[in-house]
Amino acid sequence: MRDPSGRLLRLLSLLQAPREWPGTELAERLAVTPRTIRRDVERLRELGYPVHATHGSTGGYRLTAGTAMPPLLLDDEEAVAVALGLRTATAIAATGIEETSLRALAKLEQVLPHRLRHRVASLSRASVALPMRDGAAPIDPDLLATLAAACVAHERIRFAYTRADGTRGRRLAQPHRLVAAGRRWYLVAFDEDREDWRTFRVDRIGEPQRTGVRAAPRELPGGLDAASWAMDSLAGGSGTIRARLRLHVSAEEAAEHVTAWNGFLEPVDDRSCLLHSRSDSLWFLASRIALLTVDYTLLDPPELAPHLAAIAGRAARAVEAFTEPPGPP
């Protein structure tokens, strides 16, 4: 590569990948000698790019974090993805980042090639973000950052929490994951005071205090991931009434019909599995179970049986005019 400026840009683009590059590989990529690579690396350092080098047979070059962010070199797909992400960020439920996202997007679109600017503009015109739901309060990004840091560090955190009925109290919890659901953010965490898993609305969390005390990582019950757990919880799965049903299909087949909204599955054998579901209302729990599209048997609680029978009775009466009595055998 004869153009030194173009070679430097190409070298910088390679170094921005999250890996360590052997000098010989960089030389092959740029069709120059290892000595030229060493000179170009020194030139990048003079320009303020923190290029770290390690020696030895396994050594190489990599770009490290510095005091300022260097210009990023993005390929076409990366540039479009970043532009769309920034445009989406202007509509999410978080305060303080809308204007920042718009400024960053304006800078990016200003330097995008015409072919990419057209793609981004077309996608923007063809898509729309739903307005914030009534009552969906925007979230402080600093609060999200604090909770996220506690999740990653497996660190217990104290915070004030306002329940749906307006009562306010203090919680000590071990954050597990943040989940964005629609226009709200939720924190899935193990509540140390109640010794159970809970899903907290982040817009009801205040006064977070990191304790500095780390705990062993915990796994959610039933092998669920945080998104599935949050979906189950939002559908009433965090309630105090627990139902257990035997589904007359394998867990693999049930997974095609049963979502996290219904509950979580427990394999039994190749012909059946258990479904665990929870709610604060027997009526709501029965309504959810009645929507199952596979055969099942209620195991517990017995108090749920009359509600399921009532639903079945209403359905049978509703279609009486369209059903014929069975003929003689």
Secondary structure, 3 states (H helix, E strand, C coil): CCCHHHHHHHHHHHHCCCCCECHHHHHHHHCCCHHHHHHHHHHHHHCCCCEEECCCCCCCEEECCCCCCCCCCCCHHHHHHHHHHHHHHCCCCECCCHHHHHHHHHHHHHHCCHHHHHHHHHHHHHCCCCCCCCCCCCECHHHHHHHHHHHHHCEEEEEEEECCCCCEEEEEEEEEEEEEECCEEEEEEEECCCCEEEEEEHHHEEEEEEEEEECCCCCCHHHCCHHHHHHHHHHHHCCCEEEEEEECCCHHHHCCCCCCCCCEEEEEECCEEEEEEEECCHHHHHHHHHCCCCCEEEEECHHHHHHHHHHHHHHHHHCHHHCCCCCCC
